[in-house]
Amino acid sequence: MSGYFDDLQAQVALTLSVEQSALTLIQGLADKPMAAQGDPAQVAAIVTQLRSSSDGLAAAILENTPAAPAPPTAPAANPDESGAGGGAQG
């Protein structure tokens, strides 16, 4: 059982590290365009970097997000309980 918890702790540490890296990246994004004002080449380089970073992050999220479970299906109506079937007497 200890091995399971060791693996779990390692995965949590890795996840937190990745999240912190993404947070640092996102927080730094606002500063770059402001620093590049007036330099179209630098702005273009920042745009390229942002696209590359966001594409990589999106791919990682999709790759590591489990598929949503299928929605439950409604059980089929039992003909004996639905009242259909000609059981009316009168």
TORGU-955602 format. One record per residue (C-alpha): residue in one letter; x, y, z. Coordinates in steps of 0.25 Angstrom, whole numbers, plus 5000, padded with zeros to 4 digits. Example, Ala and Ser with C-alpha at 12.3 -4.5 7.8 and 13.67 -1.06 7.14 Angstrom:
<atoms>
ATOM mardo    u    v    w
ATOM     a 5049 4982 5031
ATOM     s 5055 4996 5029
</atoms>
This chain:
<atoms>
ATOM mardo    u    v    w
ATOM     m 5000 5000 5000
ATOM     s 5012 5009 5003
ATOM     g 5016 5008 4988
ATOM     y 5002 5013 4984
ATOM     f 5003 5026 4993
ATOM     d 5018 5028 4988
ATOM     d 5013 5028 4974
ATOM     l 5001 5037 4978
ATOM     q 5010 5047 4985
ATOM     a 5020 5047 4973
ATOM     q 5008 5050 4963
ATOM     v 5003 5061 4972
ATOM     a 5016 5068 4973
ATOM     l 5018 5067 4958
ATOM     t 5004 5073 4955
ATOM     l 5007 5084 4965
ATOM     s 5020 5087 4958
ATOM     v 5013 5087 4944
ATOM     e 5002 5096 4949
ATOM     q 5012 5106 4955
ATOM     s 5020 5106 4942
ATOM     a 5007 5109 4935
ATOM     l 5003 5120 4945
ATOM     t 5017 5126 4943
ATOM     l 5016 5126 4928
ATOM     i 5002 5132 4928
ATOM     q 5006 5143 4938
ATOM     g 5018 5147 4930
ATOM     l 5009 5148 4917
ATOM     a 5004 5162 4921
ATOM     d 5018 5168 4923
ATOM     k 5023 5164 4909
ATOM     p 5014 5172 4900
ATOM     m 5016 5184 4909
ATOM     a 5031 5183 4908
ATOM     a 5031 5181 4893
ATOM     q 5022 5194 4890
ATOM     g 5027 5201 4877
ATOM     d 5035 5189 4872
ATOM     p 5027 5181 4862
ATOM     a 5037 5170 4860
ATOM     q 5038 5167 4875
ATOM     v 5022 5167 4876
ATOM     a 5022 5157 4865
ATOM     a 5032 5148 4872
ATOM     i 5024 5149 4885
ATOM     v 5011 5145 4877
ATOM     t 5018 5133 4871
ATOM     q 5023 5129 4885
ATOM     l 5009 5131 4891
ATOM     r 5003 5122 4880
ATOM     s 5014 5111 4882
ATOM     s 5012 5111 4897
ATOM     s 4997 5111 4897
ATOM     d 4997 5100 4886
ATOM     g 5006 5092 4895
ATOM     l 4998 5094 4907
ATOM     a 4985 5091 4900
ATOM     a 4991 5078 4895
ATOM     a 4996 5074 4909
ATOM     i 4982 5077 4915
ATOM     l 4975 5069 4904
ATOM     e 4985 5057 4906
ATOM     n 4983 5057 4921
ATOM     t 4969 5059 4922
ATOM     p 4960 5047 4924
ATOM     a 4949 5045 4914
ATOM     a 4935 5049 4920
ATOM     p 4927 5037 4924
ATOM     a 4915 5034 4915
ATOM     p 4902 5040 4920
ATOM     p 4893 5030 4927
ATOM     t 4882 5024 4918
ATOM     a 4868 5024 4922
ATOM     p 4863 5010 4925
ATOM     a 4853 5004 4915
ATOM     a 4839 5005 4919
ATOM     n 4833 4991 4924
ATOM     p 4821 4989 4915
ATOM     d 4814 4982 4927
ATOM     e 4815 4995 4935
ATOM     s 4812 5005 4924
ATOM     g 4797 5002 4923
ATOM     a 4799 4998 4909
ATOM     g 4796 4984 4905
ATOM     g 4781 4983 4904
ATOM     g 4779 4980 4919
ATOM     a 4767 4990 4921
ATOM     q 4754 4984 4926
ATOM     g 4741 4990 4926
</atoms>
